[in-house]
């Protein structure tokens, strides 16, 4: 890492799964990547090839671990439960439309989920990831999930965890949480690497 440069966090949302394609809330259900998701993971690998990372972290769930491996970082990653997806409790596996049949104005960010995690609980997990990344001797690469990475972005720039609602994140995309002088910023976000 260059002298005086602060460590950044590169974030990768796992590639497409059947549930992400159809909009099911996929928290702790361990679904694999689809073929398109595998291709997205390979594209991420090409986009990040040659980038040095001091720390590579991955959620333990299969879709994130597969993305990490197919991107070429398998074996270098440390699995951490701090990057597991939001626990959606009773809403696991349901689409937003299905949930809104029960609660018409529902949003995860303001209403939460019965029997699952709160935004604050997810925020505490990602705060630990940020602390580790800022202490690393170089950049950190994280393979994880849509909502947990959105909370990570919010916390990086000093927003409350529910501020993650402001950062849409598609499957198979890359973001960079960086710095403008001493101020944490979103340097790049929701970038889809070109297909091979």
ABEGO torsion letter per residue (X at the ends): XBBGBBBBBBBBBBBBBAAAAAGBBBBABBBBBBAAAAAAAAAAAAAABGBBBABBBBBABAAAAAAAAAAGABGABBBBAAABBBBAEAABGBBAAAAAAABAABBAAAAEBBGBBBAAAAAAAAAAAAAAAAABABBBBBBBBAAAAAAAAAAAAGBBAAAAAABBBBBGBBBBBBBBEABBBBABBGBBBBBX
